[in-house]
Amino acid sequence: MISIYYKIKFGQSLKKVIVNVFISLNMIIVLGTSCKKIVQVDAPYTSISDENVFKEDNNAIAVLTGIFTQMSQAGTMTGNSSINLYAGLSADELVLYNSNPLPNYVSYYTNSLLALSPAQNYGSELWSPLYSYIYQCNAAIEGLNGSTSLTASVKKQLLGEAKFLRAFFYFYLVNLYGDVPLALSADYKVNGSLARSSTPAVYQQIIIDLNDAKELLSSDYLNGNLKNYPSSLLAERVRPNKWAAIALLARVQLYAGNWSDAESSASDLIENNTMYDTVALNDVFLKNSREAIWQLQPVRGGSNTEEAKTFILSPDLPNGYDRPVYLSSQLLNSFELNDQRKVAGNWIDSCTLLGTTYFFPFKYKNIEATVTEYFMVLRLGEQYLIRSEARANLGNINGGASDLNVIRARAGLSPTTANDQNSLMSAILHENQVELFTEWANRWFDLKRTGKVDAVMNIVTPMKSNGAVHWQSYQQIYPILFSDLKKNQSLKQNLGY
């Protein structure tokens, strides 16, 4: 087994910001008792410098594999301190159980984030980890571009992965924090004094990276050492491919208001029915499901997803599995009658504790040793909703309704009655809420990008705080890291904090 740790932080002083990789054995595996080996490496190194890490294929592959491994661990991407959890608490999806909750949980939940000092900087928990990931991508891109000894196909794939990942991390930074510094190199002297770039400039770079990634990445899913391309129908869907880049590009184009481009990108995915298709509700989140465009493997041996351990409530679970959040009445009441997503045991389940019944997300159902589920990052269901919204904005009401009905039919619902742009847009936002709940901050981002956040949170925030906190519009953007403000005088805090 291998552990890879990257010591890269925003503004950190590094002479050569490539990566120090500490390897305990001679094999890099995305862990799980039933998972396949992602890559195999020769004799271990204790430290890998930029001169040798991008000299040999396997060591270069290890750098990117290490990022996927980190993403799969409990932390920023998944588990009880993740984007999913914090954004779900901030929005109207999750309720915080009131038995000794963590202070930062309370701040996210009551929309009362602070940026007063390093000790009271709730809301910035995701800032440093996301920049750390970006630094790793920047270092990889520079190392790969400078290498003359890697196999051409390996170099191309790894460059595609690094650019795809950088775009992915910047997408979350800009949607959580607004204007952010756009660091595109591993030069700490440059990055340590960057001012914030405008949101349109960040989106422009994201689109550039994703278009590059689309051309660089393989159309297939690649396992092993990336030199042998297995059948895309047999491979694990855990390394991003061309289609993952297109899927994220469709979402980004939608957020940027590029309706025709968003429709085109989503159509590319939807029409690729050799590789992708919608599946039954309880098959969606299984490992390598036909709906999966990109998933992350669990990294703990004999373990399923961190999401299952975070959200599943049960009085029978051992200590460490029960979590102090459950689904809000606002979300539960949003489901239509006969919506199969709400039926017990499908995507929602319940638990009675001390006479009170709590409903919790049940998209991930398995906390046992046998690995049956992978953590979903991108899936085809979202692409139908993206194309539906893009078509609605383009005036194609029938086409948008048709896409929406694919998702509704799977949930056991009748076709939408929306028959004009306004009613269709409302129906799409509603369908996003009940289809994508607790997935990758989709609800929080939807409220903000559609201009609904003030109307919804003016009602929800006082309810969450028993009237102690009233919503203010600036709270839709999280405060940035206090210590980075002190180090970098060009960096300014978000208004209101």
Disulfide bonds with the S-S distance in Angstrom:
none
